[in-house]
Amino acid sequence: MGSVMFLCLLMLSSICFGNSSDKIIDMECQSAVGVIGQTTHITCSFKTSGDFNITIHTLLLKKGDEACFVFPPNKRVIINPRFKVAVQNKPSLLLSNTSVSDEGEYKYTVITDRGVVQDITFGFTVTAKFNIPVISSVPEEIKNSQKADLYCSSSGGYPAGTIHWFDHTGTNWTSSSTLVRTEGEDKLLLLSSKLSFTNIDVNWIPFKCVVLNSKGMVEEESMFHMKMEGGIPDDSPSNFQTVNVAAAAVVIGSLIVGLLLMLLLCRRRARQHFPVAITDSEQGSNNKRINRSKTDTKATEDLRDFQRKNHLHCELNI
């Protein structure tokens, strides 16, 4: 009853404000997409016929016929406390701790000093990402060419997704599987898939479980290396892959070592064929030593010639 009275009062207020202004305003709200457990921003904006300020007096948000948010708060109307105004004197809203129950169509009415915008509608959708899938098998140890069941499950997602199965060659086995969707108390979904074989082949392993969302996009995946009774045969793809990886590592390592040895040999040969260059400063020092030696030799010869001419018999010590 209180809610009805408040809505009537709101309508009367809108009539009064509508008649008191010659200005016309409108409002637009974008469709909102929320993520479970997070805060969602509901974007709304005014559209006006002129450049002027707008003062908001009242906000009323309804989901169906029930009011879920009123601003300023009114004791007669029960509102959802997770809603609040995003920015003061702006129509945009925030919704905290988003849940699946928030999904639906909303109607938004705003009373301002420039007029009333009534029953602007927008949609609200919710999403949640699925968790990494968990895979198991029955029996736990599988015999080649025997019966086996593979199970894959992923929880916490919304809206409904699906599960695909692939073997190591990329072959899609989804058509041979069964899928069950279970809704929890929080409306989130659990995906459970079962892939059955009457004669499983070791050459198909490992298997991959891929979780797709409602849009068909990959969200998570897991690889399953099942246990084989008696071990995996030497000629199985898994062993071939291991051997190939090891062989590739050995080959790459050998190439790297060979390249390093070739570089060392090339450097040694280059040093043998090309002498070390003499710098200009070293060349200058060598020239000075040679000139000084020539000068000293000439002086010695001139002194000896003088002694011979003058019949000097003193001993020359140089």
C-alpha positions in Angstrom: 0.0 0.0 0.0 2.8 2.4 0.9 4.5 1.6 -2.4 1.3 2.5 -4.3 0.9 5.8 -2.4 4.5 6.7 -3.1 4.1 6.0 -6.8 1.0 8.2 -6.9 2.9 11.0 -5.3 5.7 10.6 -7.8 3.2 10.9 -10.7 1.7 14.1 -9.2 5.2 15.5 -8.8 6.0 14.7 -12.4 3.0 16.5 -13.6 3.9 19.6 -11.6 7.4 19.7 -12.8 6.4 18.9 -16.3 4.1 21.9 -16.5 6.5 24.3 -14.9 9.1 24.0 -17.6 9.1 24.8 -21.3 12.3 22.8 -21.7 12.1 19.2 -22.9 14.6 16.6 -21.7 15.1 12.9 -22.5 17.3 10.1 -21.1 19.0 7.1 -22.5 20.2 4.0 -20.6 22.6 1.4 -22.1 22.0 -2.3 -21.7 24.0 -3.5 -18.7 26.1 -6.6 -18.5 27.2 -7.7 -15.0 29.7 -10.2 -13.7 28.7 -12.4 -10.8 30.0 -11.0 -7.5 31.3 -7.8 -9.0 30.0 -4.2 -9.2 28.0 -3.3 -12.3 27.8 0.2 -13.7 24.4 1.1 -15.2 25.1 3.9 -17.6 22.4 6.5 -18.2 22.7 10.1 -19.6 20.4 13.0 -20.3 19.6 14.3 -23.8 18.5 17.9 -23.9 17.3 20.4 -26.4 19.7 23.1 -25.1 22.7 23.8 -23.0 21.6 24.1 -19.4 22.1 22.6 -16.0 19.8 19.9 -14.7 19.1 19.2 -11.0 17.7 15.8 -10.1 14.9 15.7 -7.5 13.8 12.0 -7.5 15.0 8.7 -9.0 12.8 5.6 -9.3 14.0 2.2 -10.6 11.5 -0.6 -11.1 12.0 -4.3 -12.1 8.7 -5.4 -13.4 6.1 -3.7 -11.2 8.2 -3.7 -8.1 10.3 -0.7 -7.0 13.9 -1.7 -6.3 15.6 1.7 -5.9 14.3 5.1 -4.8 16.4 8.3 -4.3 16.1 10.1 -2.0 15.2 7.1 0.2 11.6 6.7 1.3 10.6 4.7 4.3 7.4 3.5 2.6 9.3 1.8 -0.2 11.5 -1.3 0.3 14.5 -1.0 -1.9 17.5 -3.1 -2.8 20.4 -1.7 -0.7 23.0 -2.9 -3.4 21.8 0.0 -5.7 23.3 3.5 -5.3 23.8 6.6 -7.4 27.1 6.5 -9.3 27.7 10.2 -9.4 25.8 12.9 -7.6 23.1 14.6 -9.6 23.6 12.1 -12.5 21.2 9.3 -13.5 23.8 6.5 -13.7 23.7 3.8 -11.1 25.9 1.2 -9.4 24.9 -2.3 -8.4 27.2 -4.1 -6.0 27.7 -7.9 -5.6 25.8 -8.7 -8.8 23.9 -11.9 -8.8 21.8 -14.0 -11.3 18.6 -12.7 -9.7 19.4 -9.2 -10.9 18.9 -10.2 -14.6 15.8 -8.8 -16.3 14.2 -5.7 -17.7 14.1 -2.4 -15.8 12.1 0.8 -16.0 13.7 4.0 -14.9 11.9 7.3 -14.0 13.8 10.6 -13.2 12.2 13.8 -12.0 14.3 17.0 -12.5 13.9 20.8 -12.4 13.7 20.7 -16.2 11.0 18.1 -16.5 10.3 14.4 -16.1 11.7 11.4 -17.9 9.5 8.4 -17.3 9.8 4.6 -17.8 13.1 4.5 -19.7 13.7 0.8 -20.2 17.0 -1.1 -20.4 18.0 -4.8 -20.1 20.3 -6.3 -17.5 22.2 -9.6 -18.2 24.6 -11.5 -16.0 27.6 -13.7 -16.8 30.0 -15.9 -14.8 33.0 -17.8 -16.1 33.2 -21.5 -15.7 36.0 -23.1 -13.6 38.8 -25.3 -14.9 37.3 -28.7 -15.7 38.1 -31.8 -13.7 38.5 -35.1 -15.5 38.3 -38.6 -14.2 37.8 -42.2 -15.5 36.0 -45.4 -14.6 37.9 -47.6 -14.1 40.8 -45.6 -12.8 43.2 -47.9 -14.7 42.0 -48.6 -18.2 42.8 -51.7 -20.3 43.4 -51.3 -24.0 40.4 -52.4 -26.1 38.2 -52.6 -23.0 35.1 -50.6 -21.8 35.9 -47.2 -20.2 33.9 -44.1 -19.2 35.5 -40.6 -19.0 33.9 -37.8 -16.9 34.4 -34.1 -17.1 32.8 -31.4 -14.9 33.0 -27.6 -14.6 31.1 -25.4 -12.2 30.4 -21.8 -11.4 29.3 -20.6 -14.8 26.4 -18.6 -16.2 24.5 -18.7 -18.5 24.5 -22.3 -19.7 27.5 -23.5 -21.7 28.6 -26.9 -23.0 31.5 -29.4 -23.0 33.4 -30.8 -26.0 35.7 -33.8 -26.1 38.8 -34.2 -28.3 41.5 -36.9 -28.6 45.2 -36.2 -29.3 44.6 -36.1 -33.1 42.0 -33.4 -32.7 39.0 -35.7 -33.5 35.8 -34.4 -31.9 34.1 -37.1 -29.8 31.3 -34.8 -28.4 28.6 -36.5 -30.3 29.3 -39.7 -28.4 29.0 -38.0 -25.0 26.1 -37.0 -22.8 25.8 -33.6 -21.0 23.9 -32.7 -17.8 23.4 -29.1 -16.6 22.6 -28.7 -12.9 21.5 -25.3 -11.4 22.7 -24.5 -7.9 21.0 -22.4 -5.2 22.9 -19.3 -6.5 21.5 -20.1 -10.0 25.1 -20.8 -11.2 25.5 -23.9 -13.4 27.4 -27.2 -13.1 28.2 -28.9 -16.4 28.8 -32.7 -16.3 29.8 -34.7 -19.3 30.2 -38.4 -19.8 32.1 -40.0 -22.7 31.7 -43.8 -22.9 33.7 -46.3 -24.9 33.0 -50.0 -25.4 36.5 -50.5 -26.8 38.9 -47.8 -26.0 42.1 -47.5 -28.0 45.4 -46.4 -26.4 46.3 -44.6 -29.6 43.6 -42.0 -28.8 45.1 -40.7 -25.6 45.5 -38.1 -24.2 41.9 -36.7 -24.2 41.0 -33.1 -23.8 37.9 -31.6 -22.2 37.0 -28.1 -23.5 34.4 -25.9 -21.8 32.5 -23.5 -24.0 30.3 -20.6 -22.8 26.9 -19.7 -24.1 28.5 -17.8 -27.1 30.4 -20.9 -28.1 33.8 -19.4 -27.0 36.4 -21.5 -25.2 36.6 -20.6 -21.5 38.6 -23.4 -20.0 40.1 -26.8 -20.9 42.0 -29.7 -19.3 44.1 -32.6 -20.7 43.6 -36.1 -19.3 46.5 -38.6 -19.4 44.6 -41.7 -18.3 46.3 -44.5 -16.4 46.7 -47.7 -18.5 46.9 -51.1 -16.8 50.4 -52.5 -17.4 51.7 -49.1 -18.5 51.5 -47.3 -21.8 52.8 -49.4 -24.8 56.1 -48.3 -26.3 54.4 -47.7 -29.7 51.6 -45.4 -28.2 51.4 -41.8 -29.3 52.2 -40.6 -25.8 55.6 -42.4 -25.9 56.3 -41.3 -29.4 55.7 -37.7 -28.3 58.0 -38.0 -25.4 60.8 -39.6 -27.5 60.3 -36.9 -30.2 60.6 -34.1 -27.7 63.8 -35.6 -26.2 65.3 -36.2 -29.7 64.5 -32.6 -30.7 66.2 -31.3 -27.5 69.4 -33.4 -28.3 69.5 -32.2 -31.9 69.1 -28.5 -31.0 71.7 -28.8 -28.3 74.2 -30.4 -30.7 73.6 -27.6 -33.3 74.3 -24.9 -30.7 77.5 -26.6 -29.6 78.6 -27.0 -33.2 78.0 -23.3 -34.0 80.0 -22.2 -31.0 83.0 -24.4 -32.0 82.8 -23.0 -35.6 82.9 -19.4 -34.3 86.0 -20.2 -32.1 87.8 -21.7 -35.1 87.0 -18.8 -37.4 88.4 -16.3 -34.8 91.6 -18.2 -34.5 92.2 -18.4 -38.2 91.5 -14.7 -38.6 94.2 -13.9 -36.0 96.7 -16.1 -37.8 96.2 -14.6 -41.3 95.8 -10.9 -40.3 98.6 -9.4 -38.0 97.7 -7.1 -35.3 97.5 -3.5 -36.6 99.9 -0.9 -35.2 98.4 2.3 -34.0 99.6 5.7 -35.1 101.1 6.4 -31.7 103.1 3.2 -31.7 104.3 3.9 -35.3 105.5 7.3 -34.2 107.5 6.0 -31.3 109.2 3.4 -33.6 110.2 6.1 -36.1 111.8 8.3 -33.4 113.9 5.3 -32.1 115.1 4.6 -35.6 116.1 8.2 -36.3 117.9 8.5 -33.0 119.9 5.4 -33.7 120.9 6.7 -37.2 122.0 10.0 -35.6 124.2 8.3 -33.0 125.9 6.1 -35.6 126.8 9.1 -37.8 128.3 11.0 -34.9 130.5 8.1 -33.9 131.8 7.7 -37.5 132.6 11.5 -37.7 134.6 11.4 -34.4 136.7 8.4 -35.6 137.5 10.2 -38.9 138.6 13.3 -37.0 141.0 11.1 -34.8 142.6 9.5 -37.8 143.2 12.9 -39.5 144.8 14.4 -36.4 146.7 11.2 -35.4 145.0 11.0 -32.1 145.4 7.7 -30.3 142.9 8.2 -27.4 140.5 5.5 -26.8 137.0 6.0 -28.0 134.4 4.8 -25.6 130.9 5.2 -26.8 
